[in-house]
Amino acid sequence: MLLIGGSAGSLEVLFKLLPMLDADLPFPLVIVLHRRSSGDSSLSDLLSTKTLIPTREVEDKDPIAATNLYLAPADYHLLIEKKQFFSLDDSEKINFSRPSIDVTFESASEIYKSGVVAILLSGANEDGTKGLLSIKKAGGRTAAQDPQTAQMQFMPHYAITHHAVDLILNIQQMAEFINQLE
Amino acid sequence: MVEDEDIDLLLNDLFEIYGYDFTSYSRASLKRRIVRLCSLDKFPSFVELRYKVRSDPDYLKRFVEEITVNVTEMFRDPSFYKSLREDILPILGTKPFIRIWHAGCSTGEEVYSMAILLKEANLLKKSLLYATDLNPSVLEKVRKGIFPLNQIKQYSESYIASGGRLDFSTYYTANYGQAKFDQELSEKIIISTHNLVSDSSFNEFDLILCRNVLIYFDKDLQDRVLKLFDASLGTLGYLALGTKETLKFSAIQNKYKQLNREKIWKKIQ
């Protein structure tokens, strides 16, 4: 499973990254973005214009299938259950955020263990670092957007300085990295 | 690190000693809540938490309160309330008497939102709102109708977005950082503990609201609870779920028709 987490400044990264990705990636791609808490679902429509990968904003208990892009819905934490499906949780915000990147990253690492690859993008928040650390600990691989290329450096920089990151990538390198994953 | 086997043991204790059945709750979320409580209450390990739950009925109260999620707000998803106002209440208004059930109401913010809608539609007098939850302590808050004042600005904005035209402050009295909602609203609210996992149907309703409760249940329990709602709804009654919840793929889906983009279904047979 590939996870991408992002906050302020990460949407335009995705707009550049998604068109460069192979349409038939053999694993599910899960995106967790900090976004306004309104029930506005147009973000998934917007993302789907940038990729041929089938894109869906997650509803409760949706099954997880390979070659699909899943977007965490606004105002819910996105969790992963054992039997290959998602569940949602509207408990307290974590790092001032719901969805929280940490919550999904930790949940994925618990279920998929070393089968998780996660990338943390631009943002102005500490969210994501704890999640990356638990992925590393479970044997998964982690990457952060090169802060030099990020609109908001804080989030990837925080992850890097807390030793949560194996690779530091610009957008082009991110695409190459993802396309060669199995 | 809490293992799944540990959770199974704890859930087994809860059922055998206290009759609370959490075994069909969504495991990922439940586990997060238990780990969170373990660190919140500074238990050195999971074993101590389990011992405390087993041996201290007072702590059990806190445990149940903390592992269930009691985050709620007034007029959450304003477009949903707008649809209740415009599409549902005019139809319910043709009935001589309106019964509404808020299942898993937590601290009651949604119940008071509904009472305000009914009042503005001139239907409150002939309505009764049943507010149920498995936690007695949150129901105490519903009874008082007192909510933190620092949330009111946002509630007021959502109220307006839902089609509310009055000054929101006409509904409450502010005091010591709290907003106490009018008795006219609370006296129409009937409060009772009810556990969706183990309790049965207790009345017939025209509208059942259960928003962001089913997400905490696994598929099988969701199906059981939906059947309970079905047994508690009159024909042509309405069922409202959270924005990311669905009747699709459930055992009762063929008896219901979704009204519009909001998660409101009408019982058609």
Chai-1 contact restraints between the chains, C-beta under 6 A:
chainA,res_idxA,chainB,res_idxB,connection_type,confidence,min_distance_angstrom,max_distance_angstrom,comment,restraint_id
A,G39,B,D77,contact,1.0,0.0,6.0,A-B,restraint_1
A,G39,B,T243,contact,1.0,0.0,6.0,A-B,restraint_2
A,E59,B,K244,contact,1.0,0.0,6.0,A-B,restraint_3
A,D60,B,I215,contact,1.0,0.0,6.0,A-B,restraint_4
A,D60,B,K244,contact,1.0,0.0,6.0,A-B,restraint_5
A,D60,B,E245,contact,1.0,0.0,6.0,A-B,restraint_6
A,K61,B,K219,contact,1.0,0.0,6.0,A-B,restraint_7
A,P73,B,K244,contact,1.0,0.0,6.0,A-B,restraint_8
A,L79,B,A28,contact,1.0,0.0,6.0,A-B,restraint_9
A,L79,B,S29,contact,1.0,0.0,6.0,A-B,restraint_10
A,E81,B,A28,contact,1.0,0.0,6.0,A-B,restraint_11
A,S87,B,S26,contact,1.0,0.0,6.0,A-B,restraint_12
A,S87,B,A28,contact,1.0,0.0,6.0,A-B,restraint_13
A,L88,B,I215,contact,1.0,0.0,6.0,A-B,restraint_14
A,L88,B,K244,contact,1.0,0.0,6.0,A-B,restraint_15
A,D89,B,S29,contact,1.0,0.0,6.0,A-B,restraint_16
A,D90,B,V71,contact,1.0,0.0,6.0,A-B,restraint_17
A,D90,B,N212,contact,1.0,0.0,6.0,A-B,restraint_18
A,S91,B,V69,contact,1.0,0.0,6.0,A-B,restraint_19
A,S91,B,V71,contact,1.0,0.0,6.0,A-B,restraint_20
A,S107,B,A28,contact,1.0,0.0,6.0,A-B,restraint_21
